[in-house]
Amino acid sequence: MDAIERLRSQGKIRYFGVSYQRPPACQRIGACQLGVVDSVQVIYNIFDQSPEDELFAAVEAERVGVIVRVPLTRGP
C-alpha cells in the first residue's frame, strides 16, 4: 500500500482498484477501509449475489466504486 500511495503522490496513478474472484467478505471490506482503494471489481449476477451481504454497504460507506464482473454469467 505504501508503493501505491507513493505512485499516487508522484502523479503516476490517479485511481487504484482491486479485483476479487471470491474471497471472504472481510477481505473485500478491509481493502475498502484502507483508504487507498478507489474501486472493487467483484462477481455479481443472478447466481452469485453474495456482495449484497456486506460489501455493497461497505463500499457505499467508504465511497468506493464497484465494477461488476460477469453480470450475465455464462451462456448456454
Long-range contacts (C-beta under 8 A, 24 or more apart in sequence): 1-34, 1-36, 4-36, 5-36, 8-36, 15-39, 17-41, 17-65, 17-67, 19-67, 19-69, 22-48, 22-50, 25-50, 25-51, 25-53, 25-54, 25-55, 28-55, 28-58, 29-54, 29-55, 29-58, 32-58, 32-59, 32-62, 32-64, 33-58, 33-62, 35-62, 37-64, 38-64, 38-65, 39-64, 39-65, 39-66, 39-67, 40-64, 40-65, 40-66, 40-67, 41-66, 41-67, 41-68, 41-69, 42-66, 42-67, 42-68, 42-69, 43-68, 43-69, 43-70, 44-68, 44-69, 44-71, 45-70, 45-71, 45-72, 45-73, 46-73, 47-73, 48-73
